[in-house]
Amino acid sequence: MIKDEVTSNHRQSMAEYLSPLARSIKPSGIRRFFDLVSTRKDVITLGVGEPDFVTPWHVRDAAVYALEKGKTQYTSNAGMPELREAIGQYLSDSFAVSYNPASEILVTVGGSEAIDLALRALISPGDEILIPEPCYISYSPITTLSGGKAVGIETFAKDNFKLKAESLQAVITPKSKVLILCYPSNPTGGIMTYEDWLPIAKVVEENDLIVISDEIYAELTYGTKHVSFSAMPGMKDRTLLVSGFSKAFAMTGWRMGYACGHQDLIGAMLKIHQYTVMCAPIMAQYAALEALTPHGLEEKDRMMEAYNQRRRLVVKGFRQIGLECHEPEGAFYAFPSITSTGLTSEQFAQRLLEEGNVAAVPGDVFGLGGEGHLRCSYATSVAQLTEALDRIGHFVHKLKQG
């Protein structure tokens, strides 16, 4: 009896052992919402940002071949030298940025690990990390866990969700240290051009900021070529470029990312990486190496064309339904406004799931400026998208009929 009571007391008080930082972090708003989807049938999901394409066969074959050849050991902590060289060549050819594979490129377990390593390497307690919002939901929690303070910068649909220099300047204080950028944007699909970047680069330099540029959607731009922030004049040494293979190469489950930047920052990140995950899985590294071959790049371009077709379908569909939707010029998300329905983002998403059997992500989970919007991924088939738009149209019509 006494033993049972002691065990029960320990179980009831376990939360008291947890770090205050860990307790303060909220569960993912995206995952929380999609836990509801698993309880329903015939749901069309426009939620999780994952390509519906299977990793191309020759990329999968490269990993299988590596296994058959007994490639099951650790690699260099920084990643296989030949993969780092291929990444360096790819970035130079595609985005006109040059990095030394030996000292300025680190292969990570997805782009998410790269961001985590960078923030842990850079943040001192109390540092302010500036984050344009709406944005990828992980930046703020990782900042908090690293001991920093996340400061949101609201962007607006009227500006196509571009970051404006005056908005950035307005939040800068003596404690501001890092600016996190994510263009093309998740969740808005917004992009930044060379002309858009110029005033941002000026503010960054004048205020001596370090930039983490998450460019995981760099390959997915429509009508204009992606401009890497690190390619802007004077920005390379103060910018960490983060990217990976998940989105453009349909390799989400392989967890292959990379970070490129000043050797001092990469060196600090490498030390943390050594003590946490050691290295990225060798089989996945061989797959990534194959993805960067001419055949792999052709497959990437083929998928890109499919996304562009779907993008046009979805934007046109939302506008015909009567929901305002800015033109997403990158990534694979539409971010329509649902304010005309009179519902909040959460209410709209919840009712759309319950009454329309379509799952999408309420915009408020992405931070400032997200309320009043819905994130819909168009990384799914045309047939599914067409049916989803039909269901959303019926749902909105019912709402407007009262």
DAKA-V607359 format. One record per residue. RES is the residue in one letter. PHI is phi in degrees with one decimal (* if undefined). PSI is psi as a letter, one per 40 degrees, with the letter a starting at -180 (none if undefined). Layout:
res,phi,psi
RES,PHI,PSI
RES,PHI,PSI
//
This chain:
res,phi,psi
M,*,d
I,-63.9,d
K,-61.0,d
D,-61.7,d
E,-66.4,d
V,-63.6,d
T,-59.8,d
S,-61.7,d
N,-62.3,d
H,-63.0,d
R,-64.4,d
Q,-68.3,d
S,-104.2,e
M,-56.4,d
A,-58.0,d
E,-68.3,d
Y,-83.1,e
L,-74.7,i
S,-60.9,h
P,-56.1,d
L,-65.2,d
A,-64.5,d
R,-68.0,d
S,-79.6,e
I,-79.5,h
K,-83.9,i
P,-61.2,i
S,-57.5,h
G,-63.8,d
I,-72.8,d
R,-65.7,d
R,-59.3,d
F,-67.2,d
F,-81.1,e
D,-64.1,d
L,-68.2,d
V,-63.4,d
S,-63.4,e
T,-91.1,e
R,-121.7,i
K,-106.5,i
D,59.0,f
V,-94.2,h
I,-94.4,h
T,-101.9,h
L,-114.7,f
G,-105.4,c
V,-68.9,h
G,-78.9,g
E,-138.8,h
P,-58.3,i
D,-84.1,e
F,-74.2,i
V,-79.9,i
T,-49.9,h
P,-49.5,i
W,-59.4,d
H,-69.7,d
V,-72.8,d
R,-61.7,d
D,-63.0,d
A,-62.5,d
A,-69.1,d
V,-62.0,d
Y,-62.8,d
A,-60.9,d
L,-64.4,d
E,-62.8,d
K,-85.3,e
G,79.7,f
K,-81.9,g
T,-128.2,e
Q,-96.3,i
Y,-64.5,i
T,-105.8,a
S,-51.8,i
N,-54.3,d
A,-80.0,e
G,110.8,i
M,-58.5,h
P,-54.6,d
E,-66.9,d
L,-71.8,d
R,-62.4,d
E,-65.3,d
A,-65.6,d
I,-63.2,d
G,-60.4,d
Q,-65.8,d
Y,-61.9,d
L,-66.4,d
S,-65.4,d
D,-68.5,d
S,-90.4,d
F,-131.3,e
A,58.6,f
V,-122.7,h
S,-118.1,h
Y,-135.5,i
N,-79.2,h
P,-58.3,d
A,-76.0,d
S,-132.0,e
E,-122.6,e
I,-131.7,h
L,-127.6,h
V,-86.1,h
T,-125.0,i
V,-84.9,g
G,79.8,i
G,-63.9,d
S,-62.4,d
E,-64.1,d
A,-60.3,d
I,-65.5,d
D,-61.2,d
L,-60.4,d
A,-62.8,d
L,-67.3,d
R,-67.2,d
A,-76.0,d
L,-100.6,d
I,-82.6,h
S,-107.0,i
P,-51.2,h
G,92.9,e
D,-60.7,i
E,-98.5,h
I,-111.9,h
L,-92.7,h
I,-134.4,h
P,-61.7,h
E,-128.1,i
P,-63.4,i
C,-153.0,i
Y,-52.5,h
I,-71.8,e
S,-83.9,d
Y,-59.0,d
S,-66.5,d
P,-60.3,d
I,-64.6,d
T,-59.6,d
T,-61.5,d
L,-65.0,d
S,-88.1,e
G,92.3,e
G,-97.4,i
K,-117.6,h
A,-80.2,h
V,-122.1,h
G,-79.3,i
I,-123.9,h
E,-73.3,h
T,-116.8,i
F,-133.0,i
A,-60.0,d
K,-62.9,d
D,-102.4,e
N,57.1,f
F,59.4,f
K,-79.4,i
L,-78.1,h
K,-103.2,i
A,-58.9,d
E,-66.7,d
S,-68.9,d
L,-64.2,d
Q,-59.9,d
A,-66.1,d
V,-101.3,e
I,-74.5,h
T,-130.6,i
P,-59.1,e
K,-91.0,e
S,-67.8,h
K,-129.9,d
V,-127.7,h
L,-112.3,h
I,-98.1,h
L,-115.6,i
C,-141.3,g
Y,-134.9,h
P,-52.6,i
S,-92.7,h
N,-104.7,h
P,-110.6,e
T,-88.8,d
G,79.4,e
G,-71.6,i
I,-129.0,i
M,-125.6,h
T,-92.7,i
Y,-56.5,d
E,-65.9,d
D,-67.4,d
W,-73.7,d
L,-52.3,d
P,-67.2,d
I,-67.3,d
A,-60.8,d
K,-64.4,d
V,-64.8,d
V,-59.1,d
E,-68.2,d
E,-63.9,d
N,-106.8,e
D,53.3,f
L,-90.4,i
I,-97.8,i
V,-116.2,h
I,-106.2,h
S,-106.2,h
D,-83.5,h
E,-116.2,f
I,-63.3,d
Y,-103.7,e
A,-56.0,d
E,-74.9,e
L,-98.6,g
T,-125.4,i
Y,-124.0,h
G,88.7,e
T,-150.3,i
K,-86.3,i
H,-61.5,h
V,-112.8,h
S,-73.6,h
F,-62.8,d
S,-69.3,e
A,-84.0,e
M,-71.1,i
P,-53.4,h
G,78.2,e
M,-99.2,e
K,-59.4,d
D,-71.9,e
R,-109.5,e
T,-121.8,h
L,-102.5,h
L,-88.5,h
V,-116.2,h
S,-156.4,a
G,175.2,a
F,-108.1,e
S,-61.0,d
K,-85.9,c
A,-68.8,d
F,-105.0,e
A,55.0,f
M,-130.9,f
T,-58.0,d
G,-73.2,e
W,-77.3,d
R,55.4,f
M,-118.0,h
G,-132.3,i
Y,-158.1,i
A,-130.1,i
C,-132.5,h
G,179.0,a
H,-56.3,h
Q,-60.2,d
D,-67.4,d
L,-70.7,d
I,-59.8,d
G,-62.3,d
A,-67.4,d
M,-63.2,d
L,-61.2,d
K,-62.2,d
I,-66.1,d
H,-58.3,d
Q,-60.0,d
Y,-87.3,e
T,-109.7,c
V,-114.3,e
M,74.3,c
C,-164.5,i
A,-71.8,i
P,-59.1,h
I,-64.0,d
M,-63.5,d
A,-67.5,d
Q,-66.7,d
Y,-65.1,d
A,-64.3,d
A,-62.7,d
L,-61.2,d
E,-67.5,d
A,-62.6,d
L,-92.4,e
T,-77.2,i
P,-52.2,d
H,-62.6,d
G,-63.5,d
L,-68.6,d
E,-65.0,d
E,-62.4,d
K,-57.2,d
D,-64.6,d
R,-62.6,d
M,-66.0,d
M,-58.8,d
E,-63.4,d
A,-64.4,d
Y,-61.5,d
N,-64.0,d
Q,-60.1,d
R,-66.7,d
R,-57.7,d
R,-62.9,d
L,-60.8,d
V,-70.3,d
V,-62.6,d
K,-60.4,d
G,-62.9,d
F,-63.0,d
R,-66.2,d
Q,-67.3,d
I,-67.2,d
G,106.6,e
L,-103.2,h
E,-61.5,h
C,-147.8,h
H,-67.9,i
E,-77.7,h
P,-72.9,h
E,-103.5,e
G,-157.5,i
A,60.9,a
F,-137.7,f
Y,-129.8,i
A,-105.9,i
F,-133.9,g
P,-68.5,i
S,-84.1,h
I,-116.2,e
T,-62.8,d
S,-65.7,e
T,-83.7,e
G,81.4,e
L,-98.9,i
T,-75.0,i
S,-59.2,d
E,-63.9,d
Q,-63.1,d
F,-64.0,d
A,-63.6,d
Q,-63.9,d
R,-71.3,d
L,-61.5,d
L,-67.0,d
E,-72.5,d
E,-103.0,d
G,-115.0,e
N,56.5,f
V,-126.1,h
A,-106.5,h
A,-141.3,i
V,-101.4,h
P,-61.9,h
G,-64.6,d
D,-66.2,d
V,-71.2,e
F,-95.7,e
G,97.4,a
L,-54.4,h
G,83.9,e
G,-84.5,d
E,-58.3,i
G,89.3,e
H,-129.8,i
L,-135.8,h
R,-91.4,h
C,-123.8,h
S,-81.4,h
Y,-105.5,f
A,-87.7,f
T,-144.5,i
S,-68.6,i
V,-59.7,d
A,-61.1,d
Q,-66.2,d
L,-64.6,d
T,-62.2,d
E,-66.4,d
A,-62.4,d
L,-62.5,d
D,-62.4,d
R,-66.2,d
I,-63.5,d
G,-59.3,d
H,-63.0,d
F,-63.7,d
V,-64.2,d
H,-60.1,d
K,-61.5,d
L,-62.0,d
K,-75.2,d
Q,-78.9,e
G,86.2,none
//
